[in-house]
Amino acid sequence: MTEPENAGSDPRSIRTSAIQEGDEWVINGHKWFTSNGLAADFFIVMCRAGRRRRTSGPDGADLVPTSTPGVEIVRGIGIWGSASSDHCEVRYTDVRVPLENALGQVGDGHRAAQDRLGAGRIFHCMNSVGQMWRAFDLMIERLLTREVHGGLLKDKQFMQGFVADSYTDIQAARLLTIHAAEKVDQGDPQARTEISSIKVFVPAAYSRSSTELFRCGARRAFPTICR
């Protein structure tokens, strides 16, 4: 979905096009942060679909095999802690796929994407909660072993505050994520509210928990959070 030239959070800004020519779609565009791009056998490409090029109007989602001529995987994009990743930048130049490669009806592309993204956001938040617990464990280990000014860090009031704040964030993030997952499992159409909440809250809580780990001086241990 995300394009370098446009705001990834605004699907209305998508410029990648799929023009119908005979019994094929001809796709042109530029995407990045395409998940699992180095390993995938096909991509789901969000685009503007129709009989002519357009910058607004019906959206579509097409299945594009990665071996199709015109698909160029430019690079794995660097993310936090790594110079590369499997989130890829991809260019599509006159890529041709059959009309039946469209997912659903033209105009339903965004709806299909949201159905997938909702579950994906829950999975990401679950991973974040696990990493927050890891950071918390490393922080506790540091506080129990590091001596400063004649005593252990665990006995310092500021450090105790860090523990309390981190624990509160972790539990709140965990319970919000579980609640959102329950809503999705029940087929509740209002689950999008809970999904939107964890999308905002959990990354912010993760950032705060990681900051507390830094503040207590466990910088060397920080790279192990994501292991």
ZISUL-V886712 format. One record per helix or strand of 2 or more residues. SS is the DSSP state (helix for helix, strand for strand). FROM is the first residue (numbers start at 1). LEN is the number of residues. If there is no record, write none. Layout:
# ZISUL-V886712
ss=<SS:SS>
from=<FROM:FROM>
len=<LEN:LEN>
This chain:
# ZISUL-V886712
ss=<helix:strand:strand:strand:strand:strand:strand:helix:helix:strand:strand:helix:helix:helix:helix>
from=<11:17:24:42:59:71:88:99:109:147:151:153:157:191:219>
len=<3:5:11:9:7:6:11:3:37:2:2:3:29:25:8>
